[in-house]
């Protein structure tokens, strides 16, 4: 994809993110969000909640951490420094960005609940606010990177299309799961997806320069 197209996607995502913050993060916007949550609660069933619990695991800190370590290790073993830098910058930077945005907007979760960040059931005693959804943002960033690999490595159009559809549905599924599990408002998840797309585009554009100038990715040249 050309840089111009990436820039357009990035700016559209940024506009969506700031539109969401402007419309929904105030008291009036929270009322809109609460009405949406009430509707979600009304249509929710035990079966739906069980399914959403499973889907939500994709964005769990422990799962994301393990997958990140595995992917990074594979790139290191292949001495693919370009993708190692790209992936770690994207993942670690995304976690930092999410934390800073949560602190900046300081939005309480539904029912005024403020939970702490936990990893492997160990509480870090750091408040985890509602906006933007960390679950949604972590999973979106990971899935966007996997979709990037799909488009970069897989030649078969049918397989590429199927995997892309699955990836998009997983992103949407994780976002919706946060509503059905009463962990976030709709605007928290939309904001998380939009800023994740913008972050991916930004990191991609920055590291892409080294793809051509430094030629540090043997993995890339084998896959072309």
C-alpha positions, 0 to 999 in steps of 0.5 A: 500500500502506498504511503499516501493511502496509509496517511489518509487512513491514519488521518481518518482514524485520528479524526474518528478518535477525536470525534469520539472523545468530543461527543462521548467522553462528557456527561451527555455523551456518557448518557448516550453510551449508557443507553447503548449499554442498557440495550446490550444488557437487554438482548444479552443471554447467558450463551452470548456472555459465555461466547463473549468471554471466550472472544475477550481472551484474545485481548487479555494481557497474558495472552497478548504478552505470550503471543508477542514474545513468541512472534518477537522470538521468531523474528529474532531467530530469523534475524529479521531485525526490520520486523522485530523492530516494527512489531516491538515498537508497535506492541510496546508503544501501543501499551504505553500509548493506551496507558497515557490516554487512559490517564489523560481522559481519566474516564470511569468504567460503567457503574463507576468502577475503576479496576487495577491493571493485572497480569497473570492475576497479579495486581500492579495497583495501577488504575485502569480507566475506561477510555480507550479500552486496553483490551480492544486496543491490544488485540486490534494492534496485534491483529492488524500486524497479523493482517499486515503479514497476511498481505505481505506473505500470502499469495493466494487471493482466496486464503488472503481474503478468508484470513482478512475477514477472520481478522476483521471479525475478531477485532469487532468481536473483541470490541463488542465483548467488552460491552456484553461483559459490562467492562466498557462503553461503546465509545471506549471500544470505537476509540480504541480501534480508531487510535490503534489503526492510527498508531499502526499507520504511524509506526509503519510509515516510520519504520518503512523508511529503514526497509528501503534505506537500511535493507535490514530485513532478510525475511522481507527479501525472501518473501518478495 
